[in-house]
Amino acid sequence: MNRLEAALLVGLLVLLAGCSGSSSPGPAPGPDPAPEEPGLLTRVTDEAAFETAIKQGLTRMTGSDVLAAAAAPRDSSFTGTYTQELNVDEADSVRYDGGHLIVAPRRFFGRCFVLDDALDYIVTRHTPSLDEGPERAAIGMDGTASGLLPCKQSNQKYTGSRTMLRTSSLLIGLALAAAQSLAADPNNVTGTDGLIMIDKRGGYVRFFEPAALEQIAALDLGDPPHELAISPDRKSAYIPLYGDGVYGNNPNPDHRIVIVDLERHEVTATLDVAPNLACHGLQVDGAGLLYASCDLSRTLLVIDPRTRTVEKVIDIEGAGHWAAVLPDGSKAYVANKDDVPFVSVVDLATRELVARVPMPNGTQGIAASPDGTRVLAMDFSEPKIHVIDTAQDEVVAIVTVTDNSIGPFRARYSPDGRTLITVNHIDSVANIFDGRDLTKPQRVVAVGRQPFGIAYAPDGGTALISNHGDGTISVLDFVKGQVVRSFTAGTGIETLSYY
């Protein structure tokens, strides 16, 4: 069980304890709901049985699934309907209706949980997942087969006793909020509170109103900022000062990382990580640790921003320029540009280099999938994406990038994992992929000159592309596959993020 599954399980068990330990018992339970299919209803007699049931169901649930579900609208009148048809994802949610806590994940998961009354039951409706076809036998959580349910069987309503959960609605809300925060990839955020841009060429950190896309503040750090990471609580931004040059030509490398308050738009601290030089790629994990790849020192730093200390310096055996930390914080993958022909893999529990994934041409950008099962490494010279299986740390596929002359500069998944966007700084294009199947036809969209950065807007259909070469931002409607607007932002934005 990975960290996401374990954390979600703990949250649900806490909820169970809160229900059973209430000082004021709720209404007496009503009659048991009648099963609609064999194996539909499973009685949970104790916490061990509850844990077993949750483990069985969560084995294929991904972080993006839970996030998308928890973000769905909730209201007290929801009755709990789950619909799934071929090529359709509908009504995926985590909701509370006054009597049931309902968990209906989005994809790759054949069950819907209904946590009924004081969590005495787990009600499951099994539906074959889209990738396994309509003839997969659904296995009940009690281990018995519940028959074949065709994908087109829709609008299955969950029924059960309508007694209130013996806990407060506040606890329910906290559980749902916890599920949402646990599910999110802390390195791929969006939000409505703000929009930050790193103007490398102009030398400023710029803050924009996220809806109007108008600048509201600018912060001069004294030296050129480069990359960016957002703290998991979205209160701080971490920004490296790389030096006065670029990769391969950085005569005066810096050794500082600046911490910026995202609400007050001011510097709160500066971390000096000397003797490590030219830190560039930054990532965080869900626990709040910061990871920095320093290319001239050929190291990956483990930093605790709260104590302002470097906890570990890891030799990655290459000029690591960018890094991708898996959403569960278990491993980091460091792209070494054209310095050495491999991606460095670091186990973040042991904090040691544990693997080298061959990259004959070197590596440009790198990105982790929202479920953590894949890492995408952009080929340094050819228009290809190397797909790394993170369980084996091996390349399992190579995808050709349409209408690109070299490998993309950067890639980023949408938070829900449905879309992948790459940008190519030589060809000035953005490629839009189906994030669930990279082999499907791509859409290629012309953007501004030398696109570097990608940020997904909270509307679920728009992304901002920062054009480092001309000081503009392209507003990309990735559903329609077209640029709908362009506006000026600084001199040359390297990267940007909503929060």
N, C-alpha and C positions, 0 to 999 in steps of 0.2 A: 504494500500500500504506500503510495507516495505522500508527500507532505500535504498536498491539497486534500486528498482523501482522508488522511488522518485528522487534519484540522477540522474538516467538516463533520467527521464522525464525532470528535470531541464536543463540537458545538451542539450536535443533536443529542448527545448523551447528557450534556449540561441541561438542555431543555427538558429531557426526560426526568432528570433529578428534580428540577424546579417544579415539574408537574406533580410528582409523587410526594414531594415534601411540603406541599401547600398547607397552611394552617387552617384554611377555610375550604372544605371540600365543595366541589361544584355540584351541579345537579346529578342525580343518579343516572348512570348510563342507560340509554334506550336499548331496544333489542338489537342483536347483532345484525349487520347488513347481510342480505342474502347474496351469496356469490353468484355472479353472472356467468362465470366460466369455471370449470374445474381448476383449482389451484389459484383462484383469484384472490382469496382472502387467507391470510396467514396469521394465526394468533401468536403474539410475542409474549412469552411468559416471564422473561427476566431480561436483564441488561445484556447478558451474554448472547442470548438469541437475537436481541435487537442488533447488537454489534455485528453478528454473523450475517444477518439479513442486509444491513447497510453495506458491508464489505462486498457481498455478492453483487449488489446493484451498482456500486460505484466503480467497479473494475474497469469500465469503459467510459466513464464520465470524464470530460475534460474541463479545464478551468473556464474556457470560453463558454461552454454549455451552461455552467452554473451562473456565470456573470450575465449572460443574455437572459436567463430565466429570472434571476433576481431583479433585473432592471425592468421587467415587464410591469405594466400598471397593476395596482392592487386595489381592491375595494371590498367592503364588507359583504357585498351581495354576491360575490363570485361563487358559483356552484360547482366548479371543477369539471370542465370538459376538455378532453384532449383529442385532437384530430391529427391524423397523419395519413397522407396519401402519397402516391408516387410523385416524386419531384416537388413535393410541397412540404414546407415546415410551417405549422400553424399552432397558435394557442399554447406556445411553450411558456411556462411560467412557474414562479414560486409564489403562492398566494395563500392567504388565510381567510376563511369564510365565516369565522365565528365558531366553527365546529371541527375544522380540518385544516391542517397545514399541508398544502398540496405542492409537490415538486414534480414538474413536467419538463425535463431537459430538452434541449433543442435537437441534437442530432447524435447519431452513433450510440444510442442508448435505448434499449428495448423496454424500459419500464417507466411507469409514472408512480411515484410514491404518494400515498395519502396517509398522513399521520393522524389517526383518528382518536378523538376524545383525549384521554390522558396517555396517549401513545400506546394504547393497549393493542392496536392492530397496525399492520402495514398492509394497505390495500394496493395491489399492483395490477395495472392493465398492461399486458404485453403486446407490443406491436413490432413486427419485423423491421429492422433498420433498413434504410433505403439501399445501402451498399450490399446487403446480403440477400435481397430479393424477397418476393412474397411467399416463398415456400419454406422459410426457416421455422423450425419448431420452436415455440416459446416455452422456456423452462420456468416453472414457478419458483418462487423464492424458498418454498419448502422442498425443492428438489424434484417435484413431480411435473410431468409434461402437462401443459394446459392447452395443448392442441395447436392447430394451425390457424393463425389469424391473418387473412389477406391484408395487404397494405391499404387497399381501398376501403376497408371497413373503417368508417369514420364516425365522429360525433359519439364516441363511447362516453356515457356519463357515469361518473362515480357517485354511488349513493351510499349512505351510511347513517348512523345515528347523528342527530343534530345537537347533541349536548356540547356545552362549551368546554374547551380545553381548560384544565384546572391550572391556569397560569395567566399572567397578565398579558395584555396585548403589547405592552412595552417589551417584554421578554421576547415575544414573537418577532417584533420589529428588530430587536437587537440581533436575533438569530439570522434574520434575512440579511441585515446589513453586514453581518460577519461573513455570510456566504458570499455576498457580492465582493467584499474586499479581498477575501481569500482567493477568489477565482481570477481576479484581474492579474494580468502580467504587469508588474510594477514598472517595467521598462517600455511599456506601450500604452500610455495613458491618453485619455481625452477628458474633456470636461467643459463646464460653462463659466468657471470662475475667472479664467484668464488665458492669455496667449503670450508666450515668450519667444523671442527670436534672438539668435546669436549672430550679430552682424560682424563677422570676422574682418571683412575688408574695411568697414567703417570704424571698428574698434569699440562698438557699443553693445550693451544688452538692451533690447527694445521690448517694451510691453505694449500689447495691443488689446483693445476692447474686443472680446472674441466674437460678438455678434455683428457689430458694425465694421470690424476690421480696420479700426482707426487707432493710431498710436496715442497712448495716454502717458507714457513715461519713457525715459531713456537713462541708462546708467553707464557711466564711463568707468571702466575698471583700471584704467591707466595703461594697460597693455592689451594686445589683441586677444579676445576670447575665441575659443574654437568650438568645442563640442558642449554637450549638455546632458544632465540626468536630473530627474525630478524625484524628490524623496517620496517614499510610499505614502506618507500622510499629506502630500501635496502642499506642504508649507514652505519648502525650501528648494532651490535649484542649486546644483553643483556644476561649476563651470571651470574647465582647466585653462590655464594660461600656458600656451604651448611654446611660445617664443616668437621671435620676429620673422621666422621663415615658414616654410612648408615642409612636408615630408620629403626627405632626401636633400633638403637645402635649408637647414635650420641652424645658422651659425651661432645664435645666442639663445640656446634653449632655456626655457623657464622650468620651475620646479614648484609651482603653486597651483592650488585648487581653491577657488573662491566659492563661499556659501552665500547665497542671496535669499533674502526673505521675499517670498512671492506676493505677500499681501502689501508690505510696506515698500517694496521695490528698492531695497537697500542692502548693502553688504553687512552680514552679521559676523563673519569670520573668514580668515584666510588660512588654509592649511599649507604648511611648507613640508613637502615630501622629499626634500634633498636627502641623500645624493641622487635620488631618482630624477631623471630628466625627460622632458618632452612628453608629459602625460597627455593623452588625447582621447581615446575611447573610454567612456564612463558608463557604468551600469550599477544598478542597485539590486538588492534582494528584498523579500518581504519583511525581513527582520530589521531593515534599515541600514545594513552595511553597504558601503560604497566600494566599488571595484574600479581600478584605473589601470589601463594599459599604457605603459611608458615606453615609446619605441626606441629611443636612444639608449635606454638602460636595459631593454629587452626583459622587462619585468611586468608582472601583474601585481598590483598592490591591493591588499585587503585593509580597508580603512573604516574605523568607527567614527562617524561624524559627531557623535554625541560627546565622546571623550577627546576628539580631535587628534587621534593617534593612528599611526600605521601599525596594524596588528601583525601583518605578515608581508614579506616581499618574496614573490614566487618567480623563479627563473623559468621563463617560457621558451627559451632557446630560439627566439626570433624577435624581429622588430615589430612587436604587436602594436598595430595602429588602431584597430577597432576590436571590440569584444561583444559577445552575446552571452548573457547569463540566462539559463533556463528559468521559466516562470516559477518553478518550485525551489529555485536557489541551489540545486544540487551540483551543477557543473557550469563552467565557463568555457566558451570557445573563442579563441583569439586569432584574428586574421593577421597574418604577417606580411601583407603586401607582397613585394617581389624579393624579399630578403631571404626566406627559406621556403622550400616547396611543401609546406604542410600547414594545417591549422592546429594550433596547440590546444589540447584539452586538459582542463584543470578540474580536479575533484575539489569542490569547495568545502567538503567536510574534513578531508585530510589536508587540504591546501597544498596539494602536490600536483605536478605535471604527470598525467597518467596515460596520455595517448597523443599520437601525432597522426592526423588524418591527411593522407597525401593530396597535394594540390600541385601538379606538375608545373603549372604556369604562375603559381602564386595566387593570392587572394586579395580582392578589393573589399567590398562591403560584406557584412555578415548579419544574419537575423535568425532568431528562434521563432518557431511556430507557437501560437498561443497555447497549444496543448503540450508543448515541450517534447514532442516525439521526433521532431525534425529541426535541423539547423540548415539554413541555406547559405552557402558560401559563393559569392560572386567571383567568377574567374577573372584574374587580373588582366588577361590579354584577349581572350576569346569571348564571344557573346554567349556565355553559358552560365548556368546555375548548377552547382554541385549540391545535391540533396543528401545530407548526412543523417543517418539513423542514429539517434542519440542513445539507444539501448546498446548498440554494437560499436558505435563510433566508426562507422564505415559509410562510404558513399554508396547509396543504393540506387541513385538515378542521376542523370545529367539532362537538364532541360535547356534547349536552345532558345535564346531570347530574340524574338522577331524584330527585324529592322534595326538591330544594334550592330555596330561595327566592332566593339570590344565589350568586355564584361560590364554590367551595370555598376554604377558608383555606389548605390545604396538600394536596399530593399526593406520594405516594412509591411507586415500584415496589418489588416484592420483588427481592432480589438476583438471582434467576434470570429475572426479567422476565415471569413467568407471571401475576402479579397486580399490579394497581394499586389502591391505597386512597386515597381522598380523605376529608377531614374538613371539616365545615361548622360554624363556631363560632356561627352564628346559629340553625341548625336542630338542632344537637346530634345529628348523625347521621354515620355513616361509610358511604361507598359503596364496594362491592367490584366491581371491573371485571376482565374477562379482559384481562390486560396485552398479549396478542397480538392482540386484536381489541376495541377500545374500543366498537365498535358493538353488541356483544352485550348482552343484558339485564343490568342491574346489580342487585345485592342491596343493600338499604338497611337498616342496622342502627342502632337507637337506642343511643347511648353516654351518657357523662356530660355535664355542662353545659360549654359552650364548649370543645369539643375543639380542641387546637392541634397536638399532636405525634403522630408515627407512628414506631414502631420494630419491625422484623421480628426475631422470635426465631430462634435457629439451628435450631429443629425443622422449619422449612419450612412450617408450617401455622398459626402463631400470630403475632399482632402486638399490641403494646401501644399504646393510644390514651391520651394524656395529656389530662385534662380540666382545663383551666386555670381554669375557673369554679367548681369545687367541690372541688379538691384530691384527686381520685381518678384511678386508672388503670383503664381497661377492658381486660380481656384478651380479645381478639377471635380466635375461631377462624374464620379467613377461608375455610377449606375448607367448613365447615358453615354459615357465615354467621350466627354468633351469639356474643354475649358470654357467656363461660363463668365469668367471675369479675370482681370489682371490689375494689380495695383502696386504702387511703389512702396518699398520698405527698406530704408537704410541704403547702404551702398552695395553690400554683398552678403546675404544671409546664408550661413553654412547649414544651420539646422534650426529647428523650431518645434514647439510642442504646445498643445492645449493642456490645461490642467483644471 
